[in-house]
Amino acid sequence: MAAPKIYGIKNCDTMKKAFKWMDANGVAYDFHDYKKEEVDKDVLIAAIKIHGWENVINRRGTTWRKLPDDIKESMDENKAVEQAAANPSMIKRPLLLQDDKILLGFDEKSYENTLK
């Protein structure tokens, strides 16, 4: 099993919980920081296909709220990829890729089932 890859922003509180859990459980991982690296569009597209854009895009965050209403009202999969690539802060964090599984957010039980 390859090391999981975790996507997000280092200073995010939910990311910190995921890092802490993985460190405490001896799970080696690769980290893709959206603030330092571009969004991996292939992973983003895969996440949207599995979970739907409505779940991949954090619609409770300030980045979403700052979008013009016409963009929010006409959002679809393609526009979600475009907007998330331009504004990675709107992607739900963390996004964890392990083999063919993609987890959204941090849930201890899901991490345990996927990574142990």
C-alpha positions, 0 to 999 in steps of 0.5 A: 500500500502506497503512502496516502497523500493528503491535500489541504492547507497546513494551518487549517484546524481540521488539517492539524487534527488529521496530521495529529491522528496520522502521526499518532498512528504511525501513518507516513503520508505525503502532503500537498499544500494548496498554498505552495502547489497548484491544485491537482485537477485530476484528484479534484475531478476524481473527488467530485465524481465520487462525492459530488461538487456539493460535498467537495466545495466547502459552501460554508466558508468565506471563499464560497460566500465571496463568490458572486451570486450568479457563479454560485447559482450556476455552479456545476461540476466543471465550474466547481473544478475551475473555481476550486483551482483558482481558489483552493481555500474553497476545497473541503479539507483535508482531501485524502487520497489512498489508492482508489479511495478519496476521503473528505474532511477528517473523521477518525473512524474513516481514517482508521478503516482506510489507513490501518 
